[in-house]
Amino acid sequence: MELLDFLNFCWIEYLKRTPTAKKVFQGLIEYGETVVNDHLAFRTFCHEGIKKEDLALYFEDQNMKICGHYDFPTKKVSALHLEHQEKEDFPKIFISEFHYDDISEENKRIILDSLSQVEEFSGIEELVQKPRPWNISFESYQKVYDESEYAAWLLAYGFFPNHFTVSVKDLKHFFKLQDLNDWLNQQGVEMNELGGVIKGSQEKLLEQSATIADLGKVNFTDGT
């Protein structure tokens, strides 16, 4: 699948799952904005065959280049991001992976049991288009959640994109992130206040905010 078709597929499916994203996007368009997506993010496990470098191969074949590596040791997560080599306004791709070797043996077993159900695949575009490739119980999900929200989300939803973004610096009517947050509040959009509504700082060259995640039904082996 061509890159643009793949990203459009991800966006359309994402809107179906996250009505808040649709509300924000349509609201900004009606306000006269042209929304630029700064990046979209994928999650995976640091496991042979589906490591972040394995998922990055599809994007590298589509004229994107790995431009940065990151480590988040407290979350047991590492990541990379890719940028298009010709189109500067093309959204960046952020791929992170969870390192399960440093967690409890019980939760490591739950993750490995899930990953044993993943069959060979041709690339990330195949993983994203298919349903979650493993079955897991809600009880197991909760056990992993107690140790890692990141890993639990991945076990519940699979390889579908974790989030899309709005590039605030490319907006015409909002000159500061706080201005956009105030507007979102007026639209009845609830913001994630964990760690402050605005995370980061201008001094660190990155400020960002996030909406509260929408609730959705997830099928587990022992219930929905």
VEXMAR-710016 format. One record per residue (C-alpha): residue number from 1; x, y, z. Coordinates in Angstrom, 3 decimals, always signed. Layout:
BEGIN
(drenti NUM; (X; Y; Z))
...
//
This chain:
BEGIN
(drenti 1; (+0.000; +0.000; +0.000))
(drenti 2; (+1.283; +3.470; -0.884))
(drenti 3; (+2.210; +5.638; +2.093))
(drenti 4; (-0.457; +8.305; +1.609))
(drenti 5; (-3.162; +5.668; +1.211))
(drenti 6; (-1.954; +3.969; +4.380))
(drenti 7; (-1.984; +7.186; +6.397))
(drenti 8; (-5.438; +8.102; +5.090))
(drenti 9; (-6.695; +4.656; +6.113))
(drenti 10; (-5.251; +5.145; +9.608))
(drenti 11; (-6.862; +8.590; +9.927))
(drenti 12; (-10.315; +7.464; +8.781))
(drenti 13; (-10.285; +4.498; +11.154))
(drenti 14; (-8.945; +6.675; +13.967))
(drenti 15; (-11.860; +9.104; +13.578))
(drenti 16; (-14.287; +6.197; +13.916))
(drenti 17; (-12.726; +5.242; +17.245))
(drenti 18; (-12.112; +8.710; +18.668))
(drenti 19; (-15.089; +11.062; +18.288))
(drenti 20; (-13.160; +13.767; +20.145))
(drenti 21; (-10.579; +13.870; +17.342))
(drenti 22; (-13.367; +14.308; +14.796))
(drenti 23; (-14.902; +17.098; +16.882))
(drenti 24; (-11.571; +18.938; +17.185))
(drenti 25; (-10.694; +18.503; +13.507))
(drenti 26; (-14.086; +19.638; +12.199))
(drenti 27; (-14.210; +22.495; +14.691))
(drenti 28; (-10.856; +23.850; +13.556))
(drenti 29; (-11.848; +23.564; +9.886))
(drenti 30; (-15.083; +25.482; +10.540))
(drenti 31; (-13.017; +28.086; +12.402))
(drenti 32; (-11.055; +28.672; +9.219))
(drenti 33; (-7.951; +26.658; +10.012))
(drenti 34; (-5.932; +24.332; +7.815))
(drenti 35; (-4.951; +21.508; +10.142))
(drenti 36; (-1.405; +20.191; +9.783))
(drenti 37; (-0.664; +16.845; +11.410))
(drenti 38; (+2.738; +17.065; +13.094))
(drenti 39; (+3.067; +13.320; +13.642))
(drenti 40; (+1.260; +10.074; +14.325))
(drenti 41; (+2.427; +7.469; +16.780))
(drenti 42; (+2.574; +3.679; +16.769))
(drenti 43; (+3.395; +1.312; +19.630))
(drenti 44; (+4.988; -2.122; +19.610))
(drenti 45; (+6.974; -4.505; +21.785))
(drenti 46; (+10.743; -4.953; +21.679))
(drenti 47; (+10.321; -8.445; +20.281))
(drenti 48; (+11.968; -10.184; +17.359))
(drenti 49; (+10.112; -9.454; +14.138))
(drenti 50; (+8.021; -6.536; +15.455))
(drenti 51; (+10.664; -4.238; +16.957))
(drenti 52; (+10.445; -0.530; +16.160))
(drenti 53; (+13.127; -0.967; +13.504))
(drenti 54; (+11.062; -3.739; +11.897))
(drenti 55; (+7.983; -1.514; +11.694))
(drenti 56; (+10.111; +1.374; +10.407))
(drenti 57; (+11.144; -0.608; +7.324))
(drenti 58; (+7.833; +0.096; +5.576))
(drenti 59; (+8.287; +3.849; +6.010))
(drenti 60; (+11.933; +3.714; +4.959))
(drenti 61; (+10.820; +1.990; +1.758))
(drenti 62; (+8.437; +4.927; +1.234))
(drenti 63; (+11.223; +7.547; +1.192))
(drenti 64; (+11.208; +8.309; +4.898))
(drenti 65; (+14.351; +8.417; +7.042))
(drenti 66; (+15.007; +7.690; +10.717))
(drenti 67; (+15.994; +11.053; +12.227))
(drenti 68; (+15.999; +10.503; +15.973))
(drenti 69; (+16.218; +7.924; +18.770))
(drenti 70; (+14.818; +8.303; +22.290))
(drenti 71; (+14.832; +6.465; +25.609))
(drenti 72; (+12.263; +6.661; +28.419))
(drenti 73; (+13.776; +4.327; +31.043))
(drenti 74; (+11.136; +4.906; +33.737))
(drenti 75; (+8.465; +3.691; +31.299))
(drenti 76; (+10.706; +0.918; +29.896))
(drenti 77; (+10.192; +2.426; +26.450))
(drenti 78; (+12.511; +3.419; +23.610))
(drenti 79; (+11.498; +5.103; +20.367))
(drenti 80; (+12.504; +6.512; +17.012))
(drenti 81; (+10.981; +8.964; +14.588))
(drenti 82; (+11.053; +9.199; +10.803))
(drenti 83; (+10.733; +12.166; +8.457))
(drenti 84; (+10.001; +12.294; +4.739))
(drenti 85; (+13.174; +13.002; +2.770))
(drenti 86; (+11.485; +15.269; +0.224))
(drenti 87; (+8.247; +16.639; +1.722))
(drenti 88; (+8.941; +18.896; +4.698))
(drenti 89; (+5.245; +19.294; +5.517))
(drenti 90; (+4.660; +15.530; +5.639))
(drenti 91; (+3.736; +14.187; +9.100))
(drenti 92; (+6.522; +12.565; +11.066))
(drenti 93; (+6.149; +8.964; +12.178))
(drenti 94; (+6.878; +8.131; +15.831))
(drenti 95; (+7.370; +4.449; +16.699))
(drenti 96; (+7.968; +3.379; +20.294))
(drenti 97; (+8.488; -0.056; +21.820))
(drenti 98; (+8.048; -1.566; +25.270))
(drenti 99; (+10.923; -3.535; +26.826))
(drenti 100; (+9.294; -6.354; +28.794))
(drenti 101; (+12.485; -7.955; +30.142))
(drenti 102; (+12.490; -5.690; +33.208))
(drenti 103; (+8.947; -6.392; +34.421))
(drenti 104; (+7.533; -9.102; +36.678))
(drenti 105; (+7.752; -12.682; +35.451))
(drenti 106; (+3.959; -13.028; +35.506))
(drenti 107; (+3.388; -10.008; +33.273))
(drenti 108; (+6.272; -10.970; +31.021))
(drenti 109; (+4.601; -14.354; +30.530))
(drenti 110; (+1.280; -12.654; +29.665))
(drenti 111; (+2.995; -10.530; +27.017))
(drenti 112; (+4.959; -13.449; +25.569))
(drenti 113; (+1.818; -15.610; +25.443))
(drenti 114; (+0.118; -12.840; +23.468))
(drenti 115; (+3.058; -12.356; +21.110))
(drenti 116; (+3.219; -16.098; +20.431))
(drenti 117; (-0.112; -15.652; +18.612))
(drenti 118; (+1.362; -13.190; +16.085))
(drenti 119; (+1.907; -14.893; +12.764))
(drenti 120; (+4.429; -13.754; +10.180))
(drenti 121; (+3.417; -10.506; +8.510))
(drenti 122; (+4.579; -8.421; +5.569))
(drenti 123; (+4.815; -5.098; +7.435))
(drenti 124; (+3.103; -2.563; +9.657))
(drenti 125; (+0.427; -1.803; +7.067))
(drenti 126; (-0.780; -5.394; +7.396))
(drenti 127; (-0.722; -5.337; +11.203))
(drenti 128; (-2.700; -2.098; +11.372))
(drenti 129; (-5.386; -3.223; +8.939))
(drenti 130; (-6.007; -6.494; +10.778))
(drenti 131; (-7.775; -6.875; +14.139))
(drenti 132; (-5.638; -7.189; +17.255))
(drenti 133; (-3.550; -10.315; +16.494))
(drenti 134; (-3.910; -11.969; +19.900))
(drenti 135; (-6.572; -12.951; +22.402))
(drenti 136; (-6.182; -11.838; +26.004))
(drenti 137; (-8.366; -11.859; +29.104))
(drenti 138; (-9.419; -8.725; +30.941))
(drenti 139; (-7.881; -10.207; +34.076))
(drenti 140; (-4.493; -10.429; +32.340))
(drenti 141; (-4.912; -6.915; +30.930))
(drenti 142; (-5.511; -5.546; +34.435))
(drenti 143; (-2.415; -7.273; +35.813))
(drenti 144; (-0.237; -5.703; +33.132))
(drenti 145; (-1.977; -2.335; +33.552))
(drenti 146; (-0.949; -2.247; +37.212))
(drenti 147; (+2.676; -2.312; +36.074))
(drenti 148; (+2.550; -0.500; +32.719))
(drenti 149; (-0.312; +1.478; +31.179))
(drenti 150; (+1.704; +1.595; +27.956))
(drenti 151; (+1.966; -2.186; +27.620))
(drenti 152; (-1.652; -2.719; +28.681))
(drenti 153; (-2.942; -0.304; +26.018))
(drenti 154; (-0.934; -2.172; +23.397))
(drenti 155; (-2.306; -5.521; +24.558))
(drenti 156; (-5.861; -4.158; +24.379))
(drenti 157; (-5.694; -2.371; +21.018))
(drenti 158; (-2.833; -3.947; +19.097))
(drenti 159; (-0.829; -1.999; +16.531))
(drenti 160; (-3.412; +0.645; +15.668))
(drenti 161; (-2.077; +4.262; +15.881))
(drenti 162; (-2.013; +5.553; +19.443))
(drenti 163; (-2.521; +9.216; +18.546))
(drenti 164; (-2.591; +11.889; +15.863))
(drenti 165; (-1.603; +15.502; +16.449))
(drenti 166; (-2.294; +19.122; +15.516))
(drenti 167; (+0.752; +21.264; +14.726))
(drenti 168; (-0.083; +24.413; +16.704))
(drenti 169; (+2.662; +26.496; +15.080))
(drenti 170; (+0.914; +26.034; +11.716))
(drenti 171; (-2.434; +27.405; +12.922))
(drenti 172; (-3.472; +30.923; +11.844))
(drenti 173; (-5.783; +31.979; +14.689))
(drenti 174; (-3.929; +30.558; +17.690))
(drenti 175; (-0.510; +31.986; +18.479))
(drenti 176; (+0.055; +30.093; +21.710))
(drenti 177; (-0.806; +26.597; +22.861))
(drenti 178; (-2.775; +28.121; +25.734))
(drenti 179; (-4.957; +29.977; +23.214))
(drenti 180; (-5.842; +26.689; +21.535))
(drenti 181; (-6.490; +25.028; +24.891))
(drenti 182; (-8.852; +27.854; +25.880))
(drenti 183; (-10.746; +27.443; +22.592))
(drenti 184; (-10.969; +23.668; +23.063))
(drenti 185; (-12.353; +24.247; +26.543))
(drenti 186; (-15.034; +26.507; +25.063))
(drenti 187; (-15.948; +23.679; +22.665))
(drenti 188; (-16.463; +21.319; +25.598))
(drenti 189; (-13.331; +19.276; +24.899))
(drenti 190; (-11.834; +17.790; +28.058))
(drenti 191; (-8.059; +18.035; +28.387))
(drenti 192; (-5.641; +15.635; +30.047))
(drenti 193; (-4.420; +17.426; +33.181))
(drenti 194; (-1.949; +14.747; +34.303))
(drenti 195; (+1.394; +16.519; +34.611))
(drenti 196; (-0.275; +19.830; +33.778))
(drenti 197; (-2.489; +20.729; +30.833))
(drenti 198; (+0.624; +21.977; +29.021))
(drenti 199; (+3.489; +19.496; +29.139))
(drenti 200; (+7.041; +20.596; +28.377))
(drenti 201; (+8.225; +24.182; +27.993))
(drenti 202; (+9.444; +26.710; +25.453))
(drenti 203; (+12.915; +26.362; +26.961))
(drenti 204; (+12.880; +22.655; +26.048))
(drenti 205; (+11.603; +23.610; +22.570))
(drenti 206; (+8.484; +21.476; +22.974))
(drenti 207; (+5.095; +22.233; +24.464))
(drenti 208; (+2.159; +19.892; +24.026))
(drenti 209; (-1.297; +19.177; +25.355))
(drenti 210; (-3.566; +16.182; +24.943))
(drenti 211; (-7.278; +15.551; +25.029))
(drenti 212; (-8.739; +12.949; +27.372))
(drenti 213; (-8.933; +9.588; +25.619))
(drenti 214; (-12.365; +8.490; +24.436))
(drenti 215; (-13.883; +5.393; +26.006))
(drenti 216; (-14.624; +2.422; +23.782))
(drenti 217; (-15.617; -1.206; +24.078))
(drenti 218; (-12.821; -3.767; +23.917))
(drenti 219; (-13.413; -7.482; +23.507))
(drenti 220; (-11.526; -9.748; +25.887))
(drenti 221; (-11.775; -13.524; +26.207))
(drenti 222; (-13.704; -13.156; +29.481))
(drenti 223; (-16.021; -10.312; +28.469))
(drenti 224; (-16.334; -6.878; +26.875))
//
